[in-house]
């Protein structure tokens, strides 16, 4: 049988072999990255404990810096975990979870970084049903990635306002919207902004591709567009609990 002939699932033997190769590479990479991340986290937490014996005033900036370093280590570990699970047979660990709660947790997690960047964040979250069936770590990875892209876009602009909202769509899905205040994207309003951003440097494209893969694995959809003020709007529809088969 030819390597490119499909099996009963419609996937060719060659494609299956490539997927297995990628899966093995990702698993090895995740393991090799997680080891130093775990060690670095342990050293940082030990340093946090040691600062307890320092005079209060000099220790304050040191403690804050260590807290931020630990936060970044945890974020990196979650990103590696999310990427690894995309290529495992077991798949994501999906459980019923409040999307609004994940947003609140993510905004709290990223608050110090936003403050350092001079970004103000406002939110308007639906009071309707917001329960989705999802892997909480993977969805939080998507949230963090989209918020970071928005903050990166606003680095050189005077208007550094980020707006996060959720609304119920047709009683079957909940829509997440993340809008920045960066102004023009260099593309027209009708252009495919997702493709535009995915072509950018600084790893933005890789992060967006992973985020879209995660959302689609949750039977959802992720896209980008410009509003009349030319700021970028990322939108994500996720099926509400019980509606996954319709996504």
C-alpha positions, 0 to 999 in steps of 0.5 A, spaced: 500 500 500 502 506 498 504 511 504 499 516 501 493 512 500 488 513 506 486 508 511 479 507 513 479 514 517 481 518 511 488 520 513 494 517 509 499 513 512 504 518 511 500 523 514 499 519 520 507 517 520 508 525 520 503 526 526 506 521 530 513 524 529 511 531 531 507 528 537 514 525 539 518 531 538 513 535 542 513 530 548 520 530 548 521 538 547 515 539 553 519 534 557 526 538 556 523 544 557 519 543 563 525 540 567 529 547 567 522 550 568 521 546 575 528 547 577 527 555 576 521 555 580 524 551 585 530 556 586 525 562 585 521 560 591 527 558 595 529 565 594 522 568 596 523 564 603 530 567 604 527 574 603 523 573 609 529 575 613 531 581 610 530 588 612 522 590 610 524 596 606 530 593 601 526 587 601 520 589 598 522 591 590 526 584 591 520 580 593 516 584 587 521 582 582 521 574 585 513 574 585 513 576 577 519 571 575 515 566 579 508 568 575 512 568 568 515 561 570 508 558 571 505 561 565 511 558 561 509 551 564 502 552 562 503 554 555 508 548 554 502 543 558 497 546 553 501 545 547 503 538 549 496 536 550 494 538 543 499 532 540 497 527 545 492 521 544 489 523 551 487 530 549 485 535 553 482 534 560 475 537 559 470 539 565 464 544 566 467 551 567 465 558 568 468 562 562 467 568 566 471 565 572 477 563 567 477 570 565 477 573 572 483 568 574 487 570 567 486 578 568 488 577 576 494 573 573 496 578 568 494 584 572 502 586 574 504 585 567 499 590 565 500 595 570 507 595 568 505 596 561 501 602 563 495 598 560 488 599 563 483 593 563 476 594 563 471 588 562 463 587 561 461 579 563 455 576 561 450 575 567 447 569 562 449 562 562 457 562 561 458 554 563 463 551 557 466 544 557 473 545 556 480 544 559 481 550 563 489 551 562 488 551 555 483 556 555 487 560 559 493 559 555 488 562 549 486 568 554 493 570 556 496 569 549 490 574 546 491 579 551 499 579 551 498 580 543 493 586 545 498 589 550 504 588 545 500 592 539 499 598 544 506 599 547 508 605 542 501 608 542 498 613 547 491 610 548 493 603 552 486 601 554 484 593 553 476 591 553 474 584 555 467 582 554 463 576 554 456 575 551 451 569 549 450 568 542 444 564 540 443 561 546 448 556 544 455 559 544 458 564 548 462 569 545 469 572 548 471 579 545 478 582 546 479 589 543 485 593 544 486 601 543 492 601 539 489 604 532 490 602 525 493 595 524 496 597 517 490 593 514 483 595 511 477 593 515 475 588 511 482 584 511 483 578 514 486 580 520 488 574 523 492 572 517 495 579 518 497 578 525 499 571 524 505 573 519 508 578 525 514 577 528 516 576 536 512 569 536 505 572 535 503 567 529 505 561 533 501 563 539 495 565 534 496 558 531 496 554 537 490 558 540 486 557 534 487 550 534 485 549 542 479 553 540 477 549 534 479 542 539 473 545 543 468 546 537 469 553 537 471 559 532 477 564 533 478 570 528 480 577 528 477 584 525 478 591 525 472 596 528 471 603 525 476 606 530 481 601 526 483 597 533 483 590 533 478 586 535 479 578 537 473 574 538 472 567 540 465 563 540 465 557 544 459 552 545 455 552 552 455 546 556 451 541 552 451 544 545 458 541 544 456 537 538 453 543 535 459 547 535 
